[in-house]
Amino acid sequence: MDAGVVSYGAYVPKYRIAPTEIGSVWGADGAAMGQGLYIVQKSVPSPDEDTITISTEALRQALQRGRIDPQSIGALYVGSESHPYAVKPTATIVAQAVGATPHLTAADFEFACKAGTAAIQTCLGLVGARMIDLGVAIGTDTSQGAPGDALEYSASAGGAAFVIGRTGVIARIHHTVSYTTDTPDFWRREGQRYPSHSGRFTGEPAYFKHVTECAHHLMEVAKTTPASYQHVVFHQPNGKFPQRVGKQLGFTDDQMRYGLVTPFIGNTYSGAALIGLANVLDHADPGERILMVGYGSGAGSDAFDIETTPELKRFDRALGPSVESHLHGGTFLNYAVYAKFRGKIHMGGT
């Protein structure tokens, strides 16, 4: 495939809340819940942060790192299930915020947590067909979890932006495949504030089946094995699922080391696999192979066979904060402030 990643950037809000703090409010054992999900802490967006601001910050970093003129962007797609507007695109606001030309195609994508990977595939097609020179794919969310629900311990905020092109490629995408079925494991109807889920059903017939089927198919197409890859990234609704599916597929802890970020920032939904990929690229050397498999409820997976190039040596990863800088520390909130920030407290009156 004659296209790949030219630049990338990621952003995670600085605020954090721990599972123990959430559990203390609902009479639950937050420490056990956090341990069961393998989530130490999760990010929380401030009241002035949303999918638009997170996307814009991630893209600005990508443009700075790649020394890319925003006027050269030919397509911009934002994948998310928490767009601020039900009717009005996020993508147009982000494009104008970074100074992109009006002569571009832009749209919002939605496929639960794999909308960002679907945006990458779309950009690959447009760039590969030489309809555009550069395309931007963003996966971002400020995910929601109902008060007291298991999702509240993991649903967080963050995102990553990837610039796809043909020249100056730092990570070439050799192959991409998908696996899609009608599996109702997670949903939110129009007008509902919080999503519903099928509990344990979200694991075996949903996440694990789609991720393993998609990964196996990609390795068949690419003629590779788990040993062919130095790094692997899976969608990570929690810290346990990607570790388990990785072991099932034959990957080691060392291969999963940099791609697993959810334990420290929570599940950023559309941003989860992409932030993991950004962290891998922060640490990778030229000539290393990466397998990434995204997953979105409803349900589908997108998989990518990626290889870093010698261009990575000339790419200035020091411009802007690394993903690792977002994984530790932060400002911790108590539940009351967290609930206020997330709009879980509603004022009375009309």
Contacts in CASP RR format, 6 or more apart in sequence:
PFRMAT RR
TARGET T0000
AUTHOR 0000-0000-0000
METHOD contacts of the structure
MODEL  1
MDAGVVSYGAYVPKYRIAPTEIGSVWGADGAAMGQGLYIVQKSVPSPDED
TITISTEALRQALQRGRIDPQSIGALYVGSESHPYAVKPTATIVAQAVGA
TPHLTAADFEFACKAGTAAIQTCLGLVGARMIDLGVAIGTDTSQGAPGDA
LEYSASAGGAAFVIGRTGVIARIHHTVSYTTDTPDFWRREGQRYPSHSGR
FTGEPAYFKHVTECAHHLMEVAKTTPASYQHVVFHQPNGKFPQRVGKQLG
FTDDQMRYGLVTPFIGNTYSGAALIGLANVLDHADPGERILMVGYGSGAG
SDAFDIETTPELKRFDRALGPSVESHLHGGTFLNYAVYAKFRGKIHMGGT
1 124 0 8 1.000
1 128 0 8 1.000
1 172 0 8 1.000
1 173 0 8 1.000
1 174 0 8 1.000
1 175 0 8 1.000
1 176 0 8 1.000
2 128 0 8 1.000
2 166 0 8 1.000
3 123 0 8 1.000
3 124 0 8 1.000
3 125 0 8 1.000
3 127 0 8 1.000
3 128 0 8 1.000
3 164 0 8 1.000
3 165 0 8 1.000
3 166 0 8 1.000
3 169 0 8 1.000
3 172 0 8 1.000
3 173 0 8 1.000
4 124 0 8 1.000
4 127 0 8 1.000
4 164 0 8 1.000
4 165 0 8 1.000
4 166 0 8 1.000
4 169 0 8 1.000
4 171 0 8 1.000
4 172 0 8 1.000
4 173 0 8 1.000
4 306 0 8 1.000
5 162 0 8 1.000
5 163 0 8 1.000
5 164 0 8 1.000
5 165 0 8 1.000
5 169 0 8 1.000
5 170 0 8 1.000
5 171 0 8 1.000
5 172 0 8 1.000
5 173 0 8 1.000
5 281 0 8 1.000
5 306 0 8 1.000
6 66 0 8 1.000
6 68 0 8 1.000
6 134 0 8 1.000
6 163 0 8 1.000
6 164 0 8 1.000
6 165 0 8 1.000
6 167 0 8 1.000
6 168 0 8 1.000
6 169 0 8 1.000
6 170 0 8 1.000
7 62 0 8 1.000
7 63 0 8 1.000
7 65 0 8 1.000
7 66 0 8 1.000
7 68 0 8 1.000
7 162 0 8 1.000
7 163 0 8 1.000
7 170 0 8 1.000
7 315 0 8 1.000
8 62 0 8 1.000
8 65 0 8 1.000
8 160 0 8 1.000
8 161 0 8 1.000
8 162 0 8 1.000
8 163 0 8 1.000
8 277 0 8 1.000
8 278 0 8 1.000
8 281 0 8 1.000
9 58 0 8 1.000
9 59 0 8 1.000
9 61 0 8 1.000
9 62 0 8 1.000
9 65 0 8 1.000
9 160 0 8 1.000
9 161 0 8 1.000
9 162 0 8 1.000
9 278 0 8 1.000
10 58 0 8 1.000
10 61 0 8 1.000
10 158 0 8 1.000
10 159 0 8 1.000
10 160 0 8 1.000
10 161 0 8 1.000
10 274 0 8 1.000
10 275 0 8 1.000
10 278 0 8 1.000
10 279 0 8 1.000
10 323 0 8 1.000
10 326 0 8 1.000
11 54 0 8 1.000
11 57 0 8 1.000
11 58 0 8 1.000
11 61 0 8 1.000
11 158 0 8 1.000
11 159 0 8 1.000
11 160 0 8 1.000
11 326 0 8 1.000
12 43 0 8 1.000
12 157 0 8 1.000
12 158 0 8 1.000
12 159 0 8 1.000
12 265 0 8 1.000
12 268 0 8 1.000
12 275 0 8 1.000
12 323 0 8 1.000
12 326 0 8 1.000
13 43 0 8 1.000
13 44 0 8 1.000
13 45 0 8 1.000
13 46 0 8 1.000
13 49 0 8 1.000
13 54 0 8 1.000
13 157 0 8 1.000
13 158 0 8 1.000
14 43 0 8 1.000
14 46 0 8 1.000
14 330 0 8 1.000
14 331 0 8 1.000
15 43 0 8 1.000
15 44 0 8 1.000
15 45 0 8 1.000
15 46 0 8 1.000
15 330 0 8 1.000
15 331 0 8 1.000
15 332 0 8 1.000
15 333 0 8 1.000
15 338 0 8 1.000
15 341 0 8 1.000
16 41 0 8 1.000
16 42 0 8 1.000
16 43 0 8 1.000
16 44 0 8 1.000
16 329 0 8 1.000
16 330 0 8 1.000
16 331 0 8 1.000
16 332 0 8 1.000
16 333 0 8 1.000
17 41 0 8 1.000
17 42 0 8 1.000
17 44 0 8 1.000
17 332 0 8 1.000
17 333 0 8 1.000
17 335 0 8 1.000
17 338 0 8 1.000
18 40 0 8 1.000
18 41 0 8 1.000
18 332 0 8 1.000
19 30 0 8 1.000
19 31 0 8 1.000
19 33 0 8 1.000
19 34 0 8 1.000
19 37 0 8 1.000
19 39 0 8 1.000
19 40 0 8 1.000
19 41 0 8 1.000
19 42 0 8 1.000
19 153 0 8 1.000
20 30 0 8 1.000
20 31 0 8 1.000
21 332 0 8 1.000
21 333 0 8 1.000
21 334 0 8 1.000
21 335 0 8 1.000
21 338 0 8 1.000
22 28 0 8 1.000
22 30 0 8 1.000
22 33 0 8 1.000
22 148 0 8 1.000
22 152 0 8 1.000
22 153 0 8 1.000
22 335 0 8 1.000
22 338 0 8 1.000
23 29 0 8 1.000
23 30 0 8 1.000
23 33 0 8 1.000
23 148 0 8 1.000
23 153 0 8 1.000
24 30 0 8 1.000
24 335 0 8 1.000
25 148 0 8 1.000
25 335 0 8 1.000
26 147 0 8 1.000
26 148 0 8 1.000
28 148 0 8 1.000
30 153 0 8 1.000
33 150 0 8 1.000
33 153 0 8 1.000
34 40 0 8 1.000
34 153 0 8 1.000
36 238 0 8 1.000
36 240 0 8 1.000
37 153 0 8 1.000
37 154 0 8 1.000
37 238 0 8 1.000
37 239 0 8 1.000
37 240 0 8 1.000
38 238 0 8 1.000
38 239 0 8 1.000
38 240 0 8 1.000
38 243 0 8 1.000
38 262 0 8 1.000
38 263 0 8 1.000
39 153 0 8 1.000
39 154 0 8 1.000
39 238 0 8 1.000
39 239 0 8 1.000
39 262 0 8 1.000
39 263 0 8 1.000
39 266 0 8 1.000
40 263 0 8 1.000
40 264 0 8 1.000
41 264 0 8 1.000
41 265 0 8 1.000
41 266 0 8 1.000
41 332 0 8 1.000
42 153 0 8 1.000
42 154 0 8 1.000
42 155 0 8 1.000
42 156 0 8 1.000
42 265 0 8 1.000
42 266 0 8 1.000
42 267 0 8 1.000
43 156 0 8 1.000
43 157 0 8 1.000
43 158 0 8 1.000
43 265 0 8 1.000
43 266 0 8 1.000
43 268 0 8 1.000
43 326 0 8 1.000
44 156 0 8 1.000
44 157 0 8 1.000
44 333 0 8 1.000
44 338 0 8 1.000
44 341 0 8 1.000
44 342 0 8 1.000
45 54 0 8 1.000
45 142 0 8 1.000
45 157 0 8 1.000
45 158 0 8 1.000
45 341 0 8 1.000
45 342 0 8 1.000
46 341 0 8 1.000
47 340 0 8 1.000
47 341 0 8 1.000
49 142 0 8 1.000
49 157 0 8 1.000
50 82 0 8 1.000
50 84 0 8 1.000
50 142 0 8 1.000
51 78 0 8 1.000
51 80 0 8 1.000
51 82 0 8 1.000
51 83 0 8 1.000
51 84 0 8 1.000
51 90 0 8 1.000
51 140 0 8 1.000
51 141 0 8 1.000
51 142 0 8 1.000
52 84 0 8 1.000
52 90 0 8 1.000
52 93 0 8 1.000
52 94 0 8 1.000
52 97 0 8 1.000
54 140 0 8 1.000
54 142 0 8 1.000
54 157 0 8 1.000
54 158 0 8 1.000
54 159 0 8 1.000
55 78 0 8 1.000
55 80 0 8 1.000
55 90 0 8 1.000
55 94 0 8 1.000
55 138 0 8 1.000
55 139 0 8 1.000
55 140 0 8 1.000
55 159 0 8 1.000
55 161 0 8 1.000
56 93 0 8 1.000
56 94 0 8 1.000
56 97 0 8 1.000
56 98 0 8 1.000
58 138 0 8 1.000
58 140 0 8 1.000
58 158 0 8 1.000
58 159 0 8 1.000
58 160 0 8 1.000
58 161 0 8 1.000
59 94 0 8 1.000
59 98 0 8 1.000
59 136 0 8 1.000
59 138 0 8 1.000
59 161 0 8 1.000
60 98 0 8 1.000
61 161 0 8 1.000
61 319 0 8 1.000
61 320 0 8 1.000
61 321 0 8 1.000
62 68 0 8 1.000
62 136 0 8 1.000
62 161 0 8 1.000
62 162 0 8 1.000
62 163 0 8 1.000
63 70 0 8 1.000
63 98 0 8 1.000
63 163 0 8 1.000
64 319 0 8 1.000
64 320 0 8 1.000
65 315 0 8 1.000
65 316 0 8 1.000
65 317 0 8 1.000
65 319 0 8 1.000
65 320 0 8 1.000
66 163 0 8 1.000
66 315 0 8 1.000
66 316 0 8 1.000
66 319 0 8 1.000
68 134 0 8 1.000
68 163 0 8 1.000
70 98 0 8 1.000
70 99 0 8 1.000
70 100 0 8 1.000
70 101 0 8 1.000
71 99 0 8 1.000
71 100 0 8 1.000
71 101 0 8 1.000
72 133 0 8 1.000
72 134 0 8 1.000
73 95 0 8 1.000
73 98 0 8 1.000
73 100 0 8 1.000
73 101 0 8 1.000
73 104 0 8 1.000
73 134 0 8 1.000
73 135 0 8 1.000
73 136 0 8 1.000
73 163 0 8 1.000
74 100 0 8 1.000
74 101 0 8 1.000
74 103 0 8 1.000
74 104 0 8 1.000
74 105 0 8 1.000
74 126 0 8 1.000
74 132 0 8 1.000
74 133 0 8 1.000
74 134 0 8 1.000
74 135 0 8 1.000
75 104 0 8 1.000
75 105 0 8 1.000
75 106 0 8 1.000
75 122 0 8 1.000
75 123 0 8 1.000
75 126 0 8 1.000
75 132 0 8 1.000
75 134 0 8 1.000
75 135 0 8 1.000
75 136 0 8 1.000
76 91 0 8 1.000
76 94 0 8 1.000
76 95 0 8 1.000
76 100 0 8 1.000
76 104 0 8 1.000
76 105 0 8 1.000
76 106 0 8 1.000
76 135 0 8 1.000
76 136 0 8 1.000
76 138 0 8 1.000
77 91 0 8 1.000
77 106 0 8 1.000
77 107 0 8 1.000
77 108 0 8 1.000
77 109 0 8 1.000
77 116 0 8 1.000
77 119 0 8 1.000
77 122 0 8 1.000
77 123 0 8 1.000
77 136 0 8 1.000
77 137 0 8 1.000
77 138 0 8 1.000
78 89 0 8 1.000
78 90 0 8 1.000
78 91 0 8 1.000
78 94 0 8 1.000
78 107 0 8 1.000
78 108 0 8 1.000
78 109 0 8 1.000
78 119 0 8 1.000
78 138 0 8 1.000
78 139 0 8 1.000
78 140 0 8 1.000
79 108 0 8 1.000
79 109 0 8 1.000
79 110 0 8 1.000
79 111 0 8 1.000
79 115 0 8 1.000
79 116 0 8 1.000
79 118 0 8 1.000
79 119 0 8 1.000
79 137 0 8 1.000
79 138 0 8 1.000
79 139 0 8 1.000
79 140 0 8 1.000
79 270 0 8 1.000
80 90 0 8 1.000
80 108 0 8 1.000
80 109 0 8 1.000
80 110 0 8 1.000
80 115 0 8 1.000
80 116 0 8 1.000
80 139 0 8 1.000
80 140 0 8 1.000
80 141 0 8 1.000
80 269 0 8 1.000
80 270 0 8 1.000
81 110 0 8 1.000
81 112 0 8 1.000
81 113 0 8 1.000
81 115 0 8 1.000
81 141 0 8 1.000
81 143 0 8 1.000
81 188 0 8 1.000
81 269 0 8 1.000
81 270 0 8 1.000
82 141 0 8 1.000
82 142 0 8 1.000
82 143 0 8 1.000
82 144 0 8 1.000
82 269 0 8 1.000
83 89 0 8 1.000
83 90 0 8 1.000
83 108 0 8 1.000
83 110 0 8 1.000
84 90 0 8 1.000
86 190 0 8 1.000
89 106 0 8 1.000
89 107 0 8 1.000
89 108 0 8 1.000
90 108 0 8 1.000
91 106 0 8 1.000
91 107 0 8 1.000
91 108 0 8 1.000
92 106 0 8 1.000
94 138 0 8 1.000
95 104 0 8 1.000
95 106 0 8 1.000
104 132 0 8 1.000
105 126 0 8 1.000
105 132 0 8 1.000
109 115 0 8 1.000
109 116 0 8 1.000
109 118 0 8 1.000
109 119 0 8 1.000
109 122 0 8 1.000
111 118 0 8 1.000
111 296 0 8 1.000
111 298 0 8 1.000
111 300 0 8 1.000
112 186 0 8 1.000
112 269 0 8 1.000
112 270 0 8 1.000
112 296 0 8 1.000
112 297 0 8 1.000
112 298 0 8 1.000
112 299 0 8 1.000
113 141 0 8 1.000
113 235 0 8 1.000
113 237 0 8 1.000
113 267 0 8 1.000
113 269 0 8 1.000
113 270 0 8 1.000
113 271 0 8 1.000
113 272 0 8 1.000
113 273 0 8 1.000
113 294 0 8 1.000
113 295 0 8 1.000
113 296 0 8 1.000
113 297 0 8 1.000
114 235 0 8 1.000
114 270 0 8 1.000
114 273 0 8 1.000
114 294 0 8 1.000
114 295 0 8 1.000
114 296 0 8 1.000
114 300 0 8 1.000
114 301 0 8 1.000
114 302 0 8 1.000
115 139 0 8 1.000
115 270 0 8 1.000
115 296 0 8 1.000
116 137 0 8 1.000
116 138 0 8 1.000
116 139 0 8 1.000
116 270 0 8 1.000
116 271 0 8 1.000
116 274 0 8 1.000
117 273 0 8 1.000
117 274 0 8 1.000
117 292 0 8 1.000
117 294 0 8 1.000
117 302 0 8 1.000
117 304 0 8 1.000
118 302 0 8 1.000
119 137 0 8 1.000
119 138 0 8 1.000
119 139 0 8 1.000
120 137 0 8 1.000
120 162 0 8 1.000
120 164 0 8 1.000
120 173 0 8 1.000
120 176 0 8 1.000
120 302 0 8 1.000
120 304 0 8 1.000
121 176 0 8 1.000
121 178 0 8 1.000
121 302 0 8 1.000
122 137 0 8 1.000
123 135 0 8 1.000
123 136 0 8 1.000
123 137 0 8 1.000
123 162 0 8 1.000
123 164 0 8 1.000
123 165 0 8 1.000
124 164 0 8 1.000
124 173 0 8 1.000
124 176 0 8 1.000
126 132 0 8 1.000
126 135 0 8 1.000
127 133 0 8 1.000
127 134 0 8 1.000
127 135 0 8 1.000
127 164 0 8 1.000
127 165 0 8 1.000
127 166 0 8 1.000
128 166 0 8 1.000
133 165 0 8 1.000
133 166 0 8 1.000
134 163 0 8 1.000
134 164 0 8 1.000
134 165 0 8 1.000
135 163 0 8 1.000
135 164 0 8 1.000
135 165 0 8 1.000
136 161 0 8 1.000
136 162 0 8 1.000
136 163 0 8 1.000
136 164 0 8 1.000
137 161 0 8 1.000
137 162 0 8 1.000
137 164 0 8 1.000
138 159 0 8 1.000
138 160 0 8 1.000
138 161 0 8 1.000
138 162 0 8 1.000
139 159 0 8 1.000
139 160 0 8 1.000
139 161 0 8 1.000
139 270 0 8 1.000
139 271 0 8 1.000
139 274 0 8 1.000
140 158 0 8 1.000
140 159 0 8 1.000
140 160 0 8 1.000
140 268 0 8 1.000
140 270 0 8 1.000
140 271 0 8 1.000
141 157 0 8 1.000
141 158 0 8 1.000
141 159 0 8 1.000
141 268 0 8 1.000
141 269 0 8 1.000
141 270 0 8 1.000
141 271 0 8 1.000
142 157 0 8 1.000
142 158 0 8 1.000
143 151 0 8 1.000
143 155 0 8 1.000
143 156 0 8 1.000
143 157 0 8 1.000
143 267 0 8 1.000
143 268 0 8 1.000
143 269 0 8 1.000
144 151 0 8 1.000
144 155 0 8 1.000
144 188 0 8 1.000
144 193 0 8 1.000
144 194 0 8 1.000
144 195 0 8 1.000
144 342 0 8 1.000
145 151 0 8 1.000
145 152 0 8 1.000
145 155 0 8 1.000
145 194 0 8 1.000
145 195 0 8 1.000
146 152 0 8 1.000
146 193 0 8 1.000
146 194 0 8 1.000
146 195 0 8 1.000
147 339 0 8 1.000
147 344 0 8 1.000
149 194 0 8 1.000
150 199 0 8 1.000
151 194 0 8 1.000
151 195 0 8 1.000
151 197 0 8 1.000
154 237 0 8 1.000
154 238 0 8 1.000
154 262 0 8 1.000
154 266 0 8 1.000
154 267 0 8 1.000
155 266 0 8 1.000
155 267 0 8 1.000
155 269 0 8 1.000
156 265 0 8 1.000
156 266 0 8 1.000
156 267 0 8 1.000
156 268 0 8 1.000
157 268 0 8 1.000
158 265 0 8 1.000
158 268 0 8 1.000
158 271 0 8 1.000
158 275 0 8 1.000
159 268 0 8 1.000
159 270 0 8 1.000
159 271 0 8 1.000
159 274 0 8 1.000
159 275 0 8 1.000
160 271 0 8 1.000
160 274 0 8 1.000
160 275 0 8 1.000
160 276 0 8 1.000
160 277 0 8 1.000
160 278 0 8 1.000
162 274 0 8 1.000
162 277 0 8 1.000
168 311 0 8 1.000
169 309 0 8 1.000
169 311 0 8 1.000
170 281 0 8 1.000
170 308 0 8 1.000
170 309 0 8 1.000
170 311 0 8 1.000
170 312 0 8 1.000
170 315 0 8 1.000
171 281 0 8 1.000
171 284 0 8 1.000
171 290 0 8 1.000
171 306 0 8 1.000
171 307 0 8 1.000
171 308 0 8 1.000
171 309 0 8 1.000
171 312 0 8 1.000
172 306 0 8 1.000
172 307 0 8 1.000
172 308 0 8 1.000
172 309 0 8 1.000
173 304 0 8 1.000
173 305 0 8 1.000
173 306 0 8 1.000
174 222 0 8 1.000
174 305 0 8 1.000
174 306 0 8 1.000
174 307 0 8 1.000
175 218 0 8 1.000
175 221 0 8 1.000
175 222 0 8 1.000
175 304 0 8 1.000
175 305 0 8 1.000
176 218 0 8 1.000
176 302 0 8 1.000
176 303 0 8 1.000
176 304 0 8 1.000
176 305 0 8 1.000
177 214 0 8 1.000
177 217 0 8 1.000
177 218 0 8 1.000
177 221 0 8 1.000
177 302 0 8 1.000
177 303 0 8 1.000
178 214 0 8 1.000
178 300 0 8 1.000
178 301 0 8 1.000
178 302 0 8 1.000
178 303 0 8 1.000
179 210 0 8 1.000
179 213 0 8 1.000
179 214 0 8 1.000
179 217 0 8 1.000
179 300 0 8 1.000
179 301 0 8 1.000
179 303 0 8 1.000
180 210 0 8 1.000
180 299 0 8 1.000
180 300 0 8 1.000
180 301 0 8 1.000
181 210 0 8 1.000
181 298 0 8 1.000
181 299 0 8 1.000
181 300 0 8 1.000
182 298 0 8 1.000
182 299 0 8 1.000
183 205 0 8 1.000
183 206 0 8 1.000
183 209 0 8 1.000
183 210 0 8 1.000
183 297 0 8 1.000
183 298 0 8 1.000
183 299 0 8 1.000
183 300 0 8 1.000
184 198 0 8 1.000
184 298 0 8 1.000
185 197 0 8 1.000
185 198 0 8 1.000
185 201 0 8 1.000
185 202 0 8 1.000
185 203 0 8 1.000
185 205 0 8 1.000
185 206 0 8 1.000
185 207 0 8 1.000
185 297 0 8 1.000
185 298 0 8 1.000
185 299 0 8 1.000
186 195 0 8 1.000
186 196 0 8 1.000
186 197 0 8 1.000
186 198 0 8 1.000
186 202 0 8 1.000
186 206 0 8 1.000
186 297 0 8 1.000
186 298 0 8 1.000
187 195 0 8 1.000
187 196 0 8 1.000
187 197 0 8 1.000
187 297 0 8 1.000
187 298 0 8 1.000
188 194 0 8 1.000
188 195 0 8 1.000
188 196 0 8 1.000
197 297 0 8 1.000
198 206 0 8 1.000
202 237 0 8 1.000
202 297 0 8 1.000
203 241 0 8 1.000
206 297 0 8 1.000
206 298 0 8 1.000
206 299 0 8 1.000
207 235 0 8 1.000
207 237 0 8 1.000
207 241 0 8 1.000
207 245 0 8 1.000
207 295 0 8 1.000
207 299 0 8 1.000
208 241 0 8 1.000
208 244 0 8 1.000
208 245 0 8 1.000
208 248 0 8 1.000
210 295 0 8 1.000
210 296 0 8 1.000
210 299 0 8 1.000
210 300 0 8 1.000
210 301 0 8 1.000
211 234 0 8 1.000
211 235 0 8 1.000
211 245 0 8 1.000
211 293 0 8 1.000
211 294 0 8 1.000
211 295 0 8 1.000
211 301 0 8 1.000
212 245 0 8 1.000
212 248 0 8 1.000
212 249 0 8 1.000
213 301 0 8 1.000
214 293 0 8 1.000
214 294 0 8 1.000
214 300 0 8 1.000
214 301 0 8 1.000
214 302 0 8 1.000
214 303 0 8 1.000
215 249 0 8 1.000
215 291 0 8 1.000
215 293 0 8 1.000
215 301 0 8 1.000
215 303 0 8 1.000
216 249 0 8 1.000
217 303 0 8 1.000
218 224 0 8 1.000
218 291 0 8 1.000
218 293 0 8 1.000
218 303 0 8 1.000
218 304 0 8 1.000
218 305 0 8 1.000
219 225 0 8 1.000
219 226 0 8 1.000
219 228 0 8 1.000
219 291 0 8 1.000
219 305 0 8 1.000
221 305 0 8 1.000
222 228 0 8 1.000
222 305 0 8 1.000
224 289 0 8 1.000
224 291 0 8 1.000
224 305 0 8 1.000
226 232 0 8 1.000
226 249 0 8 1.000
226 250 0 8 1.000
226 251 0 8 1.000
226 255 0 8 1.000
226 291 0 8 1.000
228 289 0 8 1.000
229 251 0 8 1.000
229 255 0 8 1.000
229 289 0 8 1.000
229 290 0 8 1.000
229 291 0 8 1.000
230 255 0 8 1.000
230 284 0 8 1.000
230 288 0 8 1.000
230 289 0 8 1.000
230 290 0 8 1.000
231 255 0 8 1.000
231 257 0 8 1.000
231 258 0 8 1.000
231 259 0 8 1.000
231 280 0 8 1.000
231 284 0 8 1.000
231 288 0 8 1.000
231 289 0 8 1.000
231 290 0 8 1.000
231 291 0 8 1.000
232 246 0 8 1.000
232 251 0 8 1.000
232 255 0 8 1.000
232 256 0 8 1.000
232 259 0 8 1.000
232 290 0 8 1.000
232 291 0 8 1.000
232 292 0 8 1.000
232 293 0 8 1.000
233 259 0 8 1.000
233 273 0 8 1.000
233 276 0 8 1.000
233 277 0 8 1.000
233 280 0 8 1.000
233 290 0 8 1.000
233 291 0 8 1.000
233 292 0 8 1.000
233 293 0 8 1.000
234 241 0 8 1.000
234 242 0 8 1.000
234 245 0 8 1.000
234 246 0 8 1.000
234 256 0 8 1.000
234 259 0 8 1.000
234 273 0 8 1.000
234 292 0 8 1.000
234 293 0 8 1.000
234 294 0 8 1.000
234 295 0 8 1.000
235 242 0 8 1.000
235 272 0 8 1.000
235 273 0 8 1.000
235 293 0 8 1.000
235 294 0 8 1.000
235 295 0 8 1.000
235 296 0 8 1.000
235 301 0 8 1.000
236 242 0 8 1.000
236 260 0 8 1.000
236 261 0 8 1.000
236 262 0 8 1.000
236 267 0 8 1.000
236 272 0 8 1.000
236 273 0 8 1.000
236 276 0 8 1.000
237 262 0 8 1.000
237 267 0 8 1.000
237 272 0 8 1.000
237 295 0 8 1.000
238 262 0 8 1.000
238 266 0 8 1.000
238 267 0 8 1.000
239 260 0 8 1.000
239 262 0 8 1.000
239 263 0 8 1.000
242 256 0 8 1.000
242 260 0 8 1.000
242 262 0 8 1.000
243 253 0 8 1.000
243 256 0 8 1.000
243 260 0 8 1.000
246 256 0 8 1.000
258 276 0 8 1.000
258 279 0 8 1.000
258 280 0 8 1.000
258 282 0 8 1.000
258 283 0 8 1.000
258 284 0 8 1.000
259 276 0 8 1.000
259 277 0 8 1.000
259 279 0 8 1.000
259 280 0 8 1.000
260 276 0 8 1.000
261 272 0 8 1.000
261 275 0 8 1.000
261 276 0 8 1.000
261 279 0 8 1.000
261 323 0 8 1.000
261 327 0 8 1.000
262 268 0 8 1.000
262 272 0 8 1.000
264 327 0 8 1.000
264 328 0 8 1.000
265 275 0 8 1.000
265 326 0 8 1.000
265 327 0 8 1.000
268 275 0 8 1.000
273 292 0 8 1.000
273 293 0 8 1.000
273 294 0 8 1.000
273 295 0 8 1.000
275 323 0 8 1.000
276 323 0 8 1.000
277 290 0 8 1.000
277 292 0 8 1.000
277 306 0 8 1.000
278 323 0 8 1.000
279 322 0 8 1.000
279 323 0 8 1.000
279 324 0 8 1.000
279 327 0 8 1.000
280 290 0 8 1.000
281 308 0 8 1.000
281 312 0 8 1.000
281 317 0 8 1.000
282 317 0 8 1.000
282 322 0 8 1.000
282 323 0 8 1.000
282 324 0 8 1.000
284 290 0 8 1.000
284 308 0 8 1.000
284 312 0 8 1.000
285 308 0 8 1.000
285 312 0 8 1.000
286 308 0 8 1.000
286 309 0 8 1.000
286 310 0 8 1.000
286 311 0 8 1.000
286 312 0 8 1.000
286 313 0 8 1.000
287 307 0 8 1.000
287 308 0 8 1.000
287 309 0 8 1.000
287 310 0 8 1.000
288 307 0 8 1.000
288 308 0 8 1.000
289 305 0 8 1.000
289 306 0 8 1.000
289 307 0 8 1.000
290 304 0 8 1.000
290 305 0 8 1.000
290 306 0 8 1.000
290 307 0 8 1.000
290 308 0 8 1.000
291 303 0 8 1.000
291 304 0 8 1.000
291 305 0 8 1.000
291 306 0 8 1.000
292 303 0 8 1.000
292 304 0 8 1.000
292 306 0 8 1.000
293 301 0 8 1.000
293 302 0 8 1.000
293 303 0 8 1.000
293 304 0 8 1.000
294 301 0 8 1.000
294 302 0 8 1.000
294 303 0 8 1.000
295 301 0 8 1.000
333 341 0 8 1.000
338 344 0 8 1.000
339 345 0 8 1.000
END
